[in-house]
Amino acid sequence: MEIEINRPKCAGHAICTILAPDVFDLDDEGKAVVLPTAAQVPGAEIRDAADACPALAIKLTAGV
């Protein structure tokens, strides 16, 4: 699974960091970033965090 953050859309609500702390964090600008540990996290946890984003800033695509 590939995770893409639409930085202009991200409003820094941080819900993703609460639901998937090993996947998302906020940078110095208050925008979500994907952590290197994301590859070890179950897809369901990542999908739940993406679905909960009020700004719809997280896009998931099937990885190769």
C-alpha positions as CSV (number, residue, x, y, z in Angstrom):
1,M,0.0,0.0,0.0
2,E,1.3,3.4,-0.9
3,I,0.3,6.4,1.2
4,E,0.2,9.9,-0.2
5,I,-0.4,13.1,1.8
6,N,-1.9,16.0,-0.1
7,R,0.0,18.7,1.9
8,P,-2.1,21.7,0.7
9,K,-5.2,19.9,1.9
10,C,-3.8,18.8,5.2
11,A,-5.1,21.0,8.0
12,G,-3.0,19.4,10.8
13,H,-6.0,17.9,12.7
14,A,-3.6,15.1,13.7
15,I,-6.4,12.4,13.8
16,C,-4.1,10.2,11.7
17,T,-1.3,10.5,14.2
18,I,-3.7,9.3,17.0
19,L,-5.2,6.4,15.0
20,A,-1.9,5.3,13.4
21,P,1.1,6.7,15.4
22,D,3.5,4.3,13.7
23,V,2.4,5.6,10.3
24,F,1.9,9.3,10.6
25,D,3.4,12.3,12.4
26,L,3.2,16.0,12.0
27,D,6.2,18.0,10.7
28,D,7.4,21.4,11.8
29,E,4.7,23.0,9.6
30,G,1.9,21.0,11.3
31,K,1.4,18.8,8.2
32,A,1.1,15.1,8.2
33,V,4.1,13.0,7.1
34,V,4.5,9.3,6.6
35,L,7.0,7.6,8.9
36,P,9.4,4.9,7.8
37,T,7.7,2.4,10.1
38,A,4.5,2.6,8.1
39,A,5.5,-0.6,6.1
40,Q,5.1,-2.7,9.2
41,V,1.6,-1.5,10.1
42,P,-1.5,-3.5,9.2
43,G,-3.4,-2.0,6.2
44,A,-6.7,-1.8,8.2
45,E,-5.1,0.6,10.7
46,I,-3.8,2.8,7.9
47,R,-7.2,2.8,6.1
48,D,-9.0,3.7,9.3
49,A,-6.7,6.7,9.8
50,A,-7.1,7.8,6.2
51,D,-10.8,7.5,6.3
52,A,-10.9,9.6,9.5
53,C,-9.1,12.5,8.0
54,P,-11.6,15.4,8.0
55,A,-9.6,17.2,5.2
56,L,-9.5,14.1,3.0
57,A,-5.8,14.7,2.6
58,I,-4.6,11.0,2.8
59,K,-4.8,9.0,-0.4
60,L,-4.1,5.2,-0.4
61,T,-3.2,3.2,-3.5
62,A,-2.3,-0.4,-4.0
63,G,1.4,-1.0,-4.0
64,V,3.3,-3.1,-6.4
